[in-house]
């Protein structure tokens, strides 16, 4: 089941007794889970009809017993099992049995990062169309995501403005949504977000500094890159969005470099890679500063840094090492 299919079904009141929601796109996954809970359990009775467990710590028998208990004040009981990828094999067997005679008055929502589709439980869920996967959005789909988010807030956004916002912000969906909210507030009573609005907002936020850092690194200017990085690191949340934004920038530089070596023309590069012409000349100049074989090492280091930051590594040291690698003349 696709996330949008789940949303449509719930809006029509068609709610299954169990959903297993998982995937790489953590922001959309978490938001969808919270929206589903909000739709099924009003805040005033949440203390009575909502329970949360965690995969490794919960016992399947306890969850199932709770699911079969009558609800308080009518309505539907909702049980959320977070980190469900940690559930043990015996627990999955019990949930497989429960699925065959699930309580219609309860909705169990499992939330996980990843699953093993070879297991019987997930095969049964797939057959019943109760698996909801949140796939990582591809870069080319990000402007469409921005337009949809703007529409959900009662606004529209020019296609060029959506592309510009993605270029400034990168592929961190949480940050993109935050910027769309700021833009909606910034334009006041106006209904359409323009390129000018995006530039105004960017000049007042950290996304402008991320943009400048990406350009400085693409220009292999170590001194300027270091200054921009130090500015960004004043914000403790910056490293989590930074690696994704830089990876996207260098993926584009790599693709441009490959097309340049094939003698592809400027207009075809812009059209093929969906790069806003406003940025293309600068990116062409940056791409020419790298040999094609240098990008593999850069991407490998970015991956290691992303893993290192998420596992508690020293953010400043890891990112400074990246600067030296990228800005070192090839």
Buried (B, 14 or more C-beta within 10 A) or exposed (E): BEBEEBBEBBEEEEBBBBBBBBBEBBBBBBBBBEEBBEBBBEEEBBEEBBBEBBBEEBEBEEBBEBBBBEBEEEBBBBBBBBBBBBBEEEBBBBBBEBBEEBBEBBBBBBBBEEBEEEBEBBEBBBEEEBBBBBEEBEBEEBBEBBBEBBEEBEBBBBBBBBBBBBBBBBBBBBBBBBBBEBBBEBBEEEEEBBBEBBBEBBEEBBBBBBBBBBBBBBBBBBEBBBBBBEBBBEEEEBBBBBBBBBBBBBBBBBBBBEBBEEEBEBEEBBEEBEBBEEBBEEBBEBBEBBEEEBBEEBBEBBEBBBEBBEEEBEBEEBBBBBBEBBBEEE
